[in-house]
Amino acid sequence: MRKVRVMYKKFGRAIYISHLDIMRTFQRVLTRAGIAVKHTEGFNPHPYISIALPLSLGYTGVCEFLDMVIENDMPNEEIASRMNSTLPEGIEVISVYENYRPVRDIAYSGYEISMEYDEGLPLSAIKKLSELFSKEEIVVLKKSKRGEVETNIAPLIKLFEVSAGEGVLNAKAVLAAGSASLNPEYLIKAIEKYLPDCGPDFAEYTRVDVFDTDMKPFR
């Protein structure tokens, strides 16, 4: 037996598949692809797999990770090929590899956020947003085990850059992940609270990379 990590992307219509359904999808795919994976014990065994940093519903992800233990010496390239031949549209294996880092090394997630405005870009939006996300205190209501609590999200923002496109603002953000994490939707909540004139009519989110504490790509 050996441990392998599957790096995959989730896009298109598949972004609306929930985390639990993604897990079930991979379980079925591994069985159909004939990949012998270690199973749980008990009356209803299923493939023992885990996903690092489950992706929020509606998000695109181009660097998602699935860990599993296979029970034979099937080459990594064949694992990827067999999975891709069975996976549904919108989920694609990029690579399969060994000697990967533990999930606890994850410190940040990198996102691209597209913010759309039906009536055109707000006046001075780039300047206003840049100033907002450079502040040392940005308080929003954030979900926790105790319900919604006022939280200063500024320490959880490693990077925020914004540029203008045709009718959209394109933001790049690096946010805390792991034990102390920040969903990029809270950036929109902050905009709506502090700069309501800059609040987008619609936003799309793509997770483009994951980093360790030294901002090196996590793999």
N, C-alpha and C positions, 0 to 999 in steps of 0.2 A: 504494500500500500504506500501511496505517496500523496502529499498535499500539493494541490495546484490552485492557482488563482486564475480566474477567467475575467478578462477585461472586456466589457461590452458597451454598446451604446443603445440608447432608447430614444426613439424619435417618431415623428409622424403620428399616426393614430394610436400608437402604443403608449404615448405619454398619458393616456387616460386609463391605463391599466394600473390598478392599485398595487401597493407593495405586496400584500398577501397574495393577490392573483399572479403577480410576477413570480413569487416563490413557487406557487402551484404550477405555473407554466414551465419553469425550469425543471421541476420534478418530473413532469410528464415528458419533457423533451429529452432528458437524460435516459429515461426508460426506452423511449422510441428510438433514440440514436444508438442504443446498445452499449452505452458507457457504464461500466460496472463501478458504482459509487457506494461507499460505505453507507449503510442504512442504520436508522435508529432501531432500538430493540423494543419488544412489546408485541401486542396483538395486531397492531396496524403499522408496521414499519414503513418508513419513507426515507428518501435520500437525505443524508445529513449534509445540508448546505447552509451557508450564511451569506448575507449581503452586507457589505460595509456601507454605512451612511444611506439608508433608504431614501429614495428620491421622492419629493412631494408630488402629489397627483397634478398632472398638467405640465410638469417640467420636462424639458428635453435634457438628456444627459449623454455626454460623449466620453466619459471616463468612469463608468460604473464598475464595481468589483463584486464578484461572486467567488467564495472560497469553498472548496470541497476536497474530499479524500477519495481518490480512485483506487480500485483494488487490483489493477493489472498494469502492465507496462506500455499501454497504448501511447504512442507519441503525441506530444502536445499539439502538433499541427493537425493530426487526425481528429483529436478531440474537438478542436475548433471547427474543422470541416464538417464533422458529423452533426455538431450542434447547429451550425448555420443552415444545414440542409433540412432541419426539422423546426427551427424557430419560426414564429409567426412574423409577418411583416412589421417592421418597426423595431425589432430587436436583433442586433447583429454582434456576434463575437468578433472582437478586434484581435485578441491574442490570448494565449494560454501559456503560463510560465510557472516556474517553481522558485524557491528561495526568496519568497516575498516578505515584505515587512509586516509586523503586527499592526492591527487596526488601531491600537492605542497610540501609534506614532502620528496619526492624522491630527493636524492642528487647524488647517484652514481649507475652505472650499473657494474656488474661483468661479464667478458667474458672469455671464453676459446678459444684460437686461435691456429689452427693447420696450420703450415707453411711447405709446401712440397718442396723438392728440387730434380729435376730430376737427377742431377749429384752428389748427395751425399751432406752431410752437409758441409757448408763452414768452413774453418779452424778457430778455436777460436771463433766461432759464439756466443756461450753463453756469453763469456767474453765481446765481442764487444757490443752485444745488451744490456747487463746489464749496461755497462758504458754509452751507449747512452741514455738510459731512466732514468739515474740518474742525468743527466745534468739539470741545471736550465733554459736553453733556448734550445728549439727545434722548429725551425721555418719551417713551411710548408705552402703551399697555401691551404687555407680553404674556402669553400663556405660560402657566407653570402648573405644578401639581396642586397648588393652592388656588388655582383659578387665574384670572388676569390680574397682574400686578404691574405697577409702574416701574419701568426698568430703564436705566441709562444704557443704551446700546452702543454708544460711541466707542467704548473700549473693545467692542467686539468687531469693529470695522478696521481691517488692516489697510485697505485701499479702496478708494472710490474715485473713478475718473468718468467723465461724461463728455460726449461729443454729439454734434447735430447731424441728422440724416434728413432725408426727404419726408417731412411730416412726423419724424420720430426723434427721440433722444436715445442714444445708445450708451449705456453705462457698463463699465467694467468694475466689478467689486470683488474683493477678497475678504471673506467673512470667517469668523471663528467657527470651527466645527469640532466634533467630538463631544466631550463632556460639557463644555460651555459653547453652545452653538447659536448661530443667528440665521434664521430663514430670511432670504432676500425680500420677502413680502413685507418685512418690517421696515425696510427702507422706503417703500411706497407709503406705508402708514406714517412714517416720519414726514415725508413730503406733504402728505395730505393734512397733517397737523400743523406744521410750521410754515409751509408754503402752499396753501390751498390752491392758489392760482396756477401752480406748477404740477398739480396732481394729474396723472395721465388718465385717459379714458379707458385704456387697456394696456396691460403689460404682459410680456412673454419672458420666460426665464430659461436659461440654458446653463447647466453646470459644465464647465469646460475643463476643469482640472481640480486636483486635490493635492495639498501640500503638507509637509511636516513643519516643525517649528522654525527651521532655517529657510523656509520657503523653497525647498527642493521638492520636485514632483514626487508624490507618494506612489509607490508601485509594489 
